[in-house]
Amino acid sequence: MFRNWELAGIVSIQTGQPFSLMDTGVAGRDEVDDTRPRVTGQLPSILQGRGMIPDARTPNSFLILPLNVIRYSSGTCNPEAAPFACEPSVNGPYGEIIGRNTYQRPGTFFNNLAIVRRFDLREGIRMQIRGEFYNSLNHSNLYVNRNSNNLALSSFNTLASSVPGVTASNGTPDRQPQEARQVVLAVRLTF
């Protein structure tokens, strides 16, 4: 009954990659230098599951790490900022700067499946009908949005913004098209 049938699959489950918070608003900062903010209080934790706060303005986007405003809209440092404050200079002092890779992105889950049926037509000639299902369970992963870990952005420092912080969106990195299920059907003749 199952003669000449093949089933193949790939499942990949990964924990999230680490990421750092950065402050690109430091005076004298070089374009390639990502200065990190100072820690002035207890570090916030990554929000998970139902604790993630949906963004009312952007569909499929969630706040995963609440942060605080470190600068006024004029760009000057907010002295009461906590738990993060801006670094006044690229020349230090460097005490209490948050370390690199302190936080971890959400994990990812990928699954692919292939179903193949082989037919022997004649001696030395075979036909193969195959169906390949990429993201067969139609699972969408969360990816950290580009630059949402930069505490110097204007979105963190205006009164019009909602709760500032690192956001993640379903789909692919940098808000590209969603990771939708893809089906590929093929016929292959081998001789």
N, C-alpha and C positions, 0 to 999 in steps of 0.2 A: 504494500500500500504506500509506504513512504520511500520506495526505491527511486533513486535519481532525484531526490529532493535534497537541498542543502539549506541550512539556516546558519547565519553568521551575525554576530553582534559585537558592538564595542560600547562599553560603559566607562565613562571617565568622571570621577568625583574628586574634586580638589578643594582644599581649604583655601581661603582667600589670601592673596598676596599682601604683604605689608605695605603701608603707605605712610607718608610723613605729612605733617602740617607745615605750611610755609607762610612767610610774610615777605612779599615782594615790595612792600612800601617803604623799606628802610632806605634812608638817604645814603647816597654814595654806592648803592648796590649795583654790582655788575649784572648784565643780562643773564649770565649763566650761573650766578650765585644765588642759591635759594636759602636765604636767612630764615631761621626758624624762630617762632615767638618764644617769649619768656613765660615760665610757669609761675603764677602768683597764687595758686590755690590748688585744691584737689582736682585731679584730672577727671573729666567726664568719661563715661563708658559708652561703648558702641551700643546703639539700640538694636534690638533683634525682634523678629516675629511681629506680633501685634503691637509691640512698643514703638515701631517705626511710625513716624508721623507723615501722613500723605500730604503732598504739596497741592494746595487747592488750585494753583495756577498752571501747573504742569502735570498732565496725566502720566501715570505710571512712574512718578518720581516720589521718593521718600526721604525724609530727614533721617539719617542713620547716626549722626554725631552732632549733638547741639553744641554750638560754640558761642562766643560772646563778641561784642563789638570792641575792637582794640583801638580804633582811631575815630576821631570826629570826622564829619564830612569834609572839613578843611584839610584833612590829612595829618593833623597833629595828634600825638599820642593821648589816649584817654588814661589818666593816672589811676582811675578807680577800676580799670578793667580786671576781671577775674573770671576764670582761672588762667586766662592767657592775656599777656600784655605785649605791646610792640617793643621791639629791640630798637633803642635810640640810634645806634650807629653800627656800621659793619666792623668798626674797630674795637668793639667790646664796651663794657665788660661782658664776658660770656657766661657768667654764672646763671644758673637756673634756666638755661635754654632747653626746650623740650628736645629729647633725643630723636634721632632718625628712626623711621619705621616703628613708631610707637603703637600705631593702630593697624588693624587688619581689615581688608576689604571682605565683602561677603564671598562665600565659597561658590563654586560652579558645579553644575551637573550636566553632562552631555551623554546622549545615548543614540546609537545608530543601529539599524537592523537591515539585513539583506535576506531575502527569500529567493531561492533559485530552483528552477526545475529544468532538468536536462533530458533531452530526447535524442535517442540514437536513430538517425534517419537511415543511413546505410553504412557500410563498412568504411571507417575513416571519416565520416561526416556526422557531426553532432550539432544540434541546435540547443541553445540555452535561452530561457526566458527568465529574466530577473527583475525583481522589484527591490529598490533600495529606499529606505526610509530614514532620512536624516532628521534628528530630533523627533524620533517617533512618538514620544509621549507629549510633544509640544510644550516642553518646559522652558520657561523664560527665566534667565539668570539676572541678578542685580549687579550692575557695574557702577563704580563711583564716577560721578559726573566730572568732566574735565574742569579743572581749576576750582572745584568747590572746596578744596582743601587749602585755598589761599586766603588768609585772613586779611589781606590788604585790598581785596576787591571791593568795589563800591557797594555791592549787594550786602556786604556785612556792615557797612558804615552809614547807611541811610535809615531814617526813621520809617520810610515807606515799606521797607522789606519786612517779611515775616521773620520768624525765629531763624537766625542765621545758623549755618552749620554745613557739614559735609552731607551731600545728597547722593543717592544712588537711584538709577533708573533701570527698569526692565528693558531688555533688548540686548544691544551690543554696546561696546565702549563708545563714548562720545556721541551717544544718542543717535546712532545709525539705525537703519530699519530693524524691526524686531526680529528675534530669532524664531521664525515660524517653521513649522514642519515642512519638509520638502520631500516629494516623492519623485523618484526617477525610475521609469520603466524602460527596459531595453531587451532587444533580441540580438543574440550573438550566434553567428554561424562559424563553426570550427571545422576545418578540413585539412 
